[in-house]
Amino acid sequence: MNVHKAKRVEIIIEAPMQSRLTRALDEGGVTGYTLLPVRGGSGRSGPWTVDGQISTAGGMIHVLCIVKPDMVDPILTIAFDIVEKHLGIVSVSDCDVVRAERF
């Protein structure tokens, strides 16, 4: 089976920023992404969890994009413009995909 090189861009950001980020990704030409709820974690401020919160507004969201390598810089520009003013992280890693025409 043939595999094709791609990039995996992961953005974890405060849940209230989700629509702003996904709108910017759509406008920036990103053709697909997956949204995952983040249940908890630990960072500079110590451990946290969404357990016991009244709403998801205090939570985080994980946005996963698998893209062609030439889309990484535009996505990073979009993500950084939003993440730099809010809690969140952005990471990029190499990955292989089976159906390259989907990305």
Sequence and secondary structure as in RCSB ss.txt:
>XXXX:A:sequence
MNVHKAKRVEIIIEAPMQSRLTRALDEGGVTGYTLLPVRGGSGRSGPWTVDGQISTAGGMIHVLCIVKPDMVDPI
LTIAFDIVEKHLGIVSVSDCDVVRAERF
>XXXX:A:secstr
   EEEEEEEEEEEGGGHHHHHHHHHHTT    EEEEE EEEETTEEEE TT SSGGGSEEEEEEEE GGGHHHH
HHHHHHHHTTSSEEEEEEEEEES GGG 
